[in-house]
Amino acid sequence: MRKAEAVVASLLLLGGGVMLRQALKLPIGWTDTGPGSGFFPFWLAVGVLLSGAVILVQSLKRLAAQEGGGVDVPFLERRSVKPLLAVLLPIAGVVALIDYFGIYVGGFLYLAGYMRFVGRFRWPTILLVSTAIPFVLFLIFERWFLLPMPKGVILETLLYGGK
């Protein structure tokens, strides 16, 4: 397990380095209109790098202690596979069908399914949460940031009559 943590931490450091390199190509300071376009990517990269460094140091310490006679635990225990697949497979399906469902309908379906089959919530709560979250995200991205997100065939048809 500790070796897997060290590998994941190294991948985080590599990815964070790439993110930082790309962010530094953009202005990261304050501009006349607010933060530069590289501001948020820069700080996200810093966070990823710090997280990767902390995980790597912790895993290397544990590896050193393990070599002194400690017992290694498996990366993924058999009982953890089912809950992992309950999260992974539906989200992979939503991502695979993003052109059809879009972000908002896909998010609604994923949240509703997860809340019902994993969380065992009641339908009123499911409908409230799985409708409210995509709606708030719509307001944030489409209205506030003016950033169009993929809406998919279903929502495009409802909104624009398939045009």
N, C-alpha and C positions, 0 to 999 in steps of 0.2 A: 504494500500500500504506500509506503513512504517513497519508494522509487516512482510510483505513479504520480504522487503529489509533486515530486521534484520535476518530473517531465512536464506536468501541467503548468507549474510555476515558470519553467523555462519558456514554454509556449506563450504564456501571458507576458513575460518580459520581451520576447521577440515581437509579439503583436503590439504591445505598448510602444516599443521602439519605432515600429513602422508608423503607428498612429502619430507619435510625436514628430517624426520626420515630416509627415504630410501636413500636420497642423502648423509647423513652423514655416511652411511655404506661404501661409496666410497671415494677415495681421492679427496678432493676439492681444494687442493693447486696446485702449479706448479710442474710438474714432468720433467724428462729428455726429454720427447717427447712433452711437452706442458702442457696445463691445464689437471688436473686429470679428470677421467671419471665422477666424481661427481660435477665438477665445474658448468656446465650449469644447471643441475637439482637443485643444491643448490641455485643459484641465482634466478632461476625461482620460487622456493618455497618461497624465501624471498619476491619476488615481489607479489606473491599470498597472502602471509600472511599480507604484508603491505596494499594491496588493500582491503582485507577483514576487516582489523582493521579500515581503514578509512571509509569504507561503514558502518560498525557497529556503529562507533561513530556518524556519521552523522544521521543514522536512529534513534538511541536512542535519540539524541537531538531533532529530529523532532517529535518523539513519545511523548517526554515530553512536547513540545510546543503544540502538538495536544490535549493532555489531558487538556490543559488550555483553550480549546474552539475552536481549529482549526478544519478545515474540512478535512476528509480523502478522498483521491481520490482512485478509483478502481485500482487494480494492472494492469489489462489489459482492456482497453476500447474496446467497440464493433467494432469501426472503425479500430482498430489496428490488428484485427484478420487476415484479408485478407493479408496484407503485411507480417505478421509473417509467415503465412502458405506458402506464395510464396517463402520464404527462407527455411523454415523448411522441407516441404515435398520433394522438389527435393534433398536436401542434405541427407535426410533420405533414399531416394531411391538409391542414389549413394553409400552410406555406405552399404545398404543392398545388393547391387549388386557388391560389391568391388571385389569379386572373379571372376566375369565375366568381368567387365570393367577395373578393376585395378585403381591405383591412377591417372595415366596420362590421359587415355581415359575418365575416370569418371570426372576428373577435367575439361577436355576440354568440355564435354557435359554440366556440371553444369554451367561453365562460359558462354558458348555460349547461353544456355537457359536463364540464368538470364539476360545477357546483352540484349538479344532480347526482351524478354517478360516483363521484369521489367524496364530495362533502355531504351528500344526502340532505341538502337544503330543501325547504318547501318551495313550491312553485311561485308564490308571490315574491319571495326574496330573490329567487333566481331571475325572474323577469325584471325586477327593479334593478338589480346590480348589472346583469348582462346587457341591459338596455342603456343604463346610465353611463357606464364606463365608455363604451364606444361613442356615445353622444358627446360626452365631455372631451374625448380625444378629437372628435370631429371639430368641435368648437375651437380647441386649442390649435390644431394644425391647419384647418381649412379657413377659419375666420380670423384667428389672432395672428398666426405666423404667415398666413396666405400661402400655405404649402399644400398643393393638391396631393392627396394620397390616392393609391389605387382603390377604386370603388367597386370594381368587378361588374360583371354583366348584370347581376341581379339588381344592385342598387342603381346602376346607370339606367336600366330599363324603368325602374320606379321613378327616378328623378327626372329623366329626360325623354322618356318614352322610346328608348332604344336608338335615339339619334346620335 
